[in-house]
Amino acid sequence: MTTPSSPPAADDSPAPEGPPRDRGMGQRAAAVLVFGSSAAVLVVEIVALRLLAPYLGLTLETSTLVIGIALTAIALGSWLGGRVADRTDPHRLIAPALGASGVVVALTPLLLRTTAEWAAPALLLVAAGTLLVPGALLSAVTPLVTKLRLTSLAETGTVVGRLSGVGTFGAIVGTVLTGFVLISRLPVSSILIGLGTLLVIGAVLTGWRARRWRRASAVALATVVVGSLATAFAPGGCDAETRYHCARIVADPERATGRTLVLDGLRHSYVDVEDPTYLRFGYVRAVAAVVDTAFPAGEPLAAHHIGGGGLTFPRYLAATRPGTRSLVSEIDGGVVRIDHERLNLGAATGIDVRVEDARLGLKRLKSDSRDLVVGDAFGGVSVPWHLTTSEALRDVRRVLKDDGLYAVNLIDHGRLEFARAEVATLARVFRYVAVIGAPVDIGLDPAAVPVGGNMVALAADRPFDAPAIQEALDTRETDWRIATGDTVTAWTGDAQVLTDDHAPVDQLLQPHRSPTVR
């Protein structure tokens, strides 16, 4: 007799998990959102530096400030995005995050330039807001999308790792695209307005299914359009935006042929497009006085110019010393284009301009090949640090002939710590050093408090004819004086020597309170 078999016992073990189910966010859509939002954060960060440079200067402190705010936004957005994603449906948050960040990004040029012109004390606060808000919202997209893709604990590492990699790759693409392509081809306002528009369009596509979001999308798009139109009338615009500067050409109301090249709000060069012998800026007249004294009148020279700007001094040499060969290292090709198109460079002869970093340009020059080297390169209000060091100056000395001369334009204020350090560095490399400037600033009036501004440092391996230089300065109607020998030694004191290993130029230099005049 057989007994009926009992039904099999129920299996209490968990069923194997299959592939993750799609909760409305496919892998491709998730990758696009994470890639795009991460790229946008870096685009905003890099372009913000360009927007702030005319008002805060392009210094290490400005760059550090912007990077710090951007990193704070990324950390804050990632943290808040993750917390919110665990408490509500991420679907409802992605579109608003994209839309709101798009509006702020598109309005950033208008907000910053208007604030800088009309409410300067609030500039840092507004700048922080225009970086923090979109940066945090865009950084929140990654944890929101990650939450939607985490449908199986078995693939947590794969999903998180994949989206993290996609986000990092997006940030890399945003950085490279902005630095190598966008800034060289488009105004910064156009970049931000275009990016803001793309973000709002992304928000519309992401949240279109929600009826209430359609109305918000229309408002966001309208805001971007109105803000874009208003940006065209905002103060602080540029005649041209180059890779490095917001450039303007300002006509001299007192001299019909006079033009001032303004880069990031600083007057870099004054050029008379018809009379290259007319020198407006005092430091240029001082360099001319030194050169006219150091070399026989009318004798052609082989000169190298570190920094070009409006090419005022190369033009002067071409006009007063026919046959002079001036090689100019100017890092900004946009400035060179302005020289040709707006400042009548084509009329000058013997001037060869190379778009290159001046330190690299120096290395390519032959030894003992130059009578004169003139340093007049500035990033914002300071000389680029890598052009100030003893290693860079040894290269200057190498290319100079035995009787050659190096003249460099310096700007400093307050305690003149940078100017003293640069002169101390020159003294470490060259046998003879002199300083030309206002008596109160160069140690000729020790009891007075330095005021600061432009001054010219001279260096050579031959002594200077100080009385002849002073006579030439007086002839050119400057109130500057020349200091040499023990006076310079006492003035520099224990100032540090700048090297490639340690050259804290931005920390030593104290800019003037008003950064509009150089």
C-alpha positions, 0 to 999 in steps of 0.5 A: 500500500502506497501512501500519497506523497506529501506536497513539497515543503515551501522553500524559504530561501530568497529567490535569486535576483535577476537583472535590475529593473528600470524605474524610469531612468535608463542607463543611457539617460542616467549617463547623459544627465550625470555627464552633462551636469558634471561638465557644466559645473566645471564650465561655470567654474572656469568661466567665472574666473574670466568674469571676475578678473576685471574686478578682482584681478587674475591672481592666485587668491582669485583662482583659489577663491573660485576653486574653493567655492566650486568645491564647496558647491560640489560637496554640498550638492552631493551631500544634500542630493543624497539625503533628499534622494532617500526621502522623496522621489528623485524623479521630481527633483532632477528637472527643477535642479537643472532648470534652476541652475540653468537660469542662474548660470544664464543670468551670471554675466548680468548679475556679476557685471552689474554688481561690480559696477554699481555695488562693488562691496557685494561682488564677492557675495554675489559671485559666491551665490552664482557659483554655489547655487548652480554648482550645488544643484548640478552636483545633486543630480548625480546622487539623484540619478544614482538612486534611480539606478540602484534597483539591485543590491547585487550591482550597487558597486557597478552602478555607483562606480559607473556613474562616478566615472561618467561624472568625472569624465564629464568634468574633464571634458567640460574643463578641456572644452572650455579651456581649449575651445570655448573661451578662445572662440566665444565671449564668456557671456555667450558661453554662460547664456548658451550653457544656461539655455541647454540646462533649461532645455534639459530640464524641459525634456526631463520633466515634461511629463509633469503638467506643473513643470511645463508652466515652470519651464516656460517661465525659466525659458522666458527668464533666460531670454530676458536675461540674455537680452539684458546682458547686452546692455550690462556695464563692463562689456568688452570690445573683444574677449581673448583667451586671457583677457576682456579687452577694450580700446579707449580713445583719448579725448585729448589726442585724436590718434591716442588709444589705450589698450585696457585688459581686464579693467587695467590700462596696459598700453597707450599707443599713438597710432600715428606717432610712435615716438609719443610716450604717455605712460611714465614707466615707458618714458623711463625705459626710453630714457635709459635706452637712449642713454645706454646706447648711441643715438640712432643705433639699431638694436637687437631687442627682446620684449617679454610681453607685448600689450600694445607694443608701445616700446617696440614701435618706439625703437622702430621709429627712433632706431631704424633697423632695430629688430624687436622680437616680442613674446606675447602669450595672448594671440587675441591681443596681437590681433587687436594690435593689427586690427585696432592699433595700426601695427602694420605700419611698424617695421622690424617687429616680430611677434610670437604668440608664446609664453615668454619663459619658453620664448627665452629658452629658444633664443641664442646666447649673447644675441640681444642688446636689450631685453624689456620685461613688461608682462603682466597677468592682472596686476602682477608679473607672472611668477615664473618670469620673476625667478633667478632661473628665469633671470639667468636665461635673460642674462644668457641671451644678453650681450656683455654690454646688454641691458635688462629693464623690467616694469614692476608694480607694487604698493604698500611695503613694496615686498614684491618689488624689493624681492624682485630687485634682490633676485636681480642682484643675485644674477647680475653684477649691477642693479638700479631702480627708477621710480618716485623718490619716496618709493625707492629709498631716496627718502627713507623717512617717508612712507612708500606710496607705490605704483610703477617703477623700473628695475635695471640690471646689467653686467656693466655699470650704469651712468646714473647722472646721464640717466637722471638727466634723460629722465628730467628731459622727459619731464618725469619726477622719477629718480634713479637709485644705485649701489648702496642705496639699492642694497639698503632698500632691498634689505633682507628681501627674499630671492625668488626661485622656481621652487619658491616664488610667492609673488601673489602673496608678496604683491600688494595691489592698489585699492583701485585696480583700474589703472596700471 
